[in-house]
Amino acid sequence: MPSSKPVAVVTGAAHGIGRAIALSLGRSGFSVGVLDLDENGAGATAAELCRAGADAVGVHCDVRSAASVRSALDAVRSAYGRLDSAVNNAGLGTKAVDLADLTEQDWDLVLDVDLRGVYLSMKYELPHLLETPDAIGSIVNIASAVGLTGSADNSPAYVAAKHGVVGLTKSAALQYATRGIRVNAVCPGVIDTPGLQRRLVRTGPEDARQLQNKQAMERMGDPGEVAAAVTWLCGRTATFVTGTAIPVDGGWTAR
């Protein structure tokens, strides 16, 4: 039997921003497919959702692999009988280097996960969304504030990939606007995740101050603040919103 609730999938949902998005969607009444390369982490996020009274399933997913993406989406569809919304959050970065010093291996890896991974996810999510009667029909891609600006403080590969995510979002939004599917991007600034805290243990308080000062609000964001924007875009109160790239960056890109 198809789920009586709307169903969402979130890639990269074992940790950080993706985990916060999955938890927020579960609290908002979605059944959630928690997808991640870290299968144990995906299971832990799903278990946390179930303890809170939501429906969730953790599924292994490597967004670099078309077969893995198809298999993960099929597992969620098998569990719940429908798909209403998809959040493509899985991504990675590398340390900031000058373009001439960026290795081909790092370029290929970042583009493979951060851009091709979004393309593959969307490619195989769209048929499920189109096949779901009365689906909310929403895709949200997690880009970055540096997908809207240039940046000397991030890997050129990461910046290029996130610009690509924004372009892919806008193109897909136009193609599917009359077919009941909205496609948007959310562009976080510096968000206080466990991964960022591990970096700050290595780099110290001056790095923390510099990161805070990128935002006009002079603080880092919370993963829940990103999740709130994503949850709104996934729901039925954002039905006239498509093709946008919404900064959740404390004013970084307003400067």
N, C-alpha and C positions, 0 to 999 in steps of 0.2 A: 504493500500500500504506500502511495506517495505520502511524504510527511505533510502533516497539517500546518506545519510552520514553514516559513521561507527558509531556504537553504543557501548557505554561503560557503565558499572555499577560500582559504587564505594560505598563500605560499610563504615559506620562510616564517612559519608561525610558532616555532619552538621557543624562540627567545626574543627579547627586545621589543621593537615596535610591532612586529608581526604577532607576537604573543598578546600584546595589549589590544591589538585589533581583534583577534579571535575572542578574547574575553569580553570585549565591549559588544561585539555582535551577539555573543551568547546571552549577555544580560539584556539585550534589546529584542530577544525573542527568536533569533535565528538558530536553526540547527547548523553546526559548523563542522566542515571538513578541515582538519588541521594538517596541513601538508608541510613537510620539511625533509631535507636530506638527513637530518638527525632524527631517526625514527623514534628513539627513546624520548627525545625532547618533545616531539610531536605528541607522543602518547601521554607525556606528563601534562602538557597543556590541555589535551582533551580530557584527561582525568580530572583536572582542576575544574573545568567547565561542568563536567558531570556532577561533581560534588556540590557545585553551586546550583544544581537543578536544571542545567541546560542539557541539550542533546549534542554530543560531539563524538567524532571518530578521528583518531590519529592515523595518518597514512604516510608512508615513505614516498618522497618525490624529489627527483633530481631534475631541476628545470632545464638542465643542459641536454636532456634526453627526451626526444619526442615520445618514445615508448613508455618511459617512466611517467611523463605527464599524462598521457592517455590512460595508463593503468590507474593512476591515482584518481583521476576524475571519474573513471568508470566505477571505482570502489565507492566513492561518495554517492554517485548516482544509484548504485546498487543498494546502498544503505538507506537512502532517503527518497529515492524515486523522482527527484527533481533537482534543478539547480536554478537559483534566482539571482545570485550575486557572486562575483569573484573579485578577490583582492590579490594583486600580483605584487608581492612585497619582497620576495627572495632576491638577495643581492649581496655583493661584496665590494670592497675597495682595496686599493694597495696604497702604500705610503706615497706621499707627495714627492715627485721627482721632476726635474726638467724634462721636457719632451725628448730631447736628444739622448737622455739617459734612460728613458722608459724602454724596458726590454720588450721584444716581440712576444715573449711568453706571457708577461703580465698584461699586455694589451689584449692578447687573444683570450686570456682567462676572464678578465673583467667584462669584455664585450660579450663573451659567450654566456656568462651568467646574467649580467645586468641588462642586456638588450635582447640578445637572442632568447634568453630565458623568458622574458616578457612576451616576445613574439610567439614562442611555442605555446606558452600558457594561454594566451588569447586565442590562438588558432584553434585549440582544442576545447576551450571553454565555450566559444561562440555557438557551435552546434548544439551543445547541451542547453544553453540559454534559449536558443531559438525553438528547441523541441519542447520546452516546458510551458504548458498552457498557463496563462495569466502570470507569468514570471514577472518579478520586479524588473529584471533585465538591466543589471548594472555591473559594469566592470570599473574597478578603481586600480590604477597603477601607481605604485609608490616611486616617485622620481626623487627630486632633491631640489633645494634652493639653488644648487650649482647647475641644475638643469635649466635654469632661467637666466643665469649670469655666467660670466667667465670666472675662473678662480685659479690663482697661482698656488693656493694652499692645499689643493687636492690633486690626485693623479689625473693627468690629462685623459687617461682612458676612462676614468670614472665620470669626469665631466662630460666627455663625448657621449658615453652611454646614456647618461641621464638626460641630456638634450635629445638623444634619439628616442627615449621613452616618451618624452613630451610630444615629439613629432608623431610617433606611432599612435599615441592617444588621440590626437586631433584628427589624424587621417581616418582612424577606425570610427571615431564619433560621427564623422560626416557620412561614412559608408553605411552605418547602421542606424542613423537617426530616424528613419521612417520604418524601421523593422522592430521597434520596441526595445532597443538596447541602447542604453546611455553609456558613454565611455569617458571617464575623467581621470585626472591625475592629482595626487596630493604631493606637495613638494616640501618636505620637512627641512628645517634649519638644523642647528646643533641640538640634538636630543640626548638627554641624560639616560643612556642605556647601560646595562652591565658591560657591554663591549667598550663603550667610551670610558667607563670607570677603570677598566683594566689598562687602557692607554694612559690615563692620567696618573696611574700608579707609577708608570715608567717615566713620564715626561714632567710631572710636577705641577705646582700651583700656577706658574707663569703661563703654561699652556692652557690651563683651565680659565684663567682670566682672559686670555686672547680669544678663546672660543666663546665665552660669555659676551665679550664685547662685539662680536660679529652681529649680534642681535640688537636692535634699537632698545629693546627692553632690558638689555644687559643681564640676561640670565639664560640658562639653557632651558629647552622645552622638556616637558614630561611626555613619555610615550602615550599616556592617556589622552593628551591634548591632540596628538595626531590621530589616535583611534576615534576620538569623537567626531572629527571631520570626516573620516572614512565611513563611519557608521551612518552619518547623515546622508552621504552620497549613495550608500547602499540601500537606503530605505525609500519609502513611498512619499516622503515629504520633499524630495529633491527631483521630482519628475520632470521639471523643465530645465534641468541643468545637464548639459553635455558639452564635451569638447573643451573643458576648462582644465587649467593647471593651477590649483589653489595652493598658495604658499601657506605653510604653518611654520613660521620662521621668526616670530617675535619682531618682525620689521626688518629683517636682513635685506630682503630684496626691494624694500621701499626706499632705501638710501640711494 
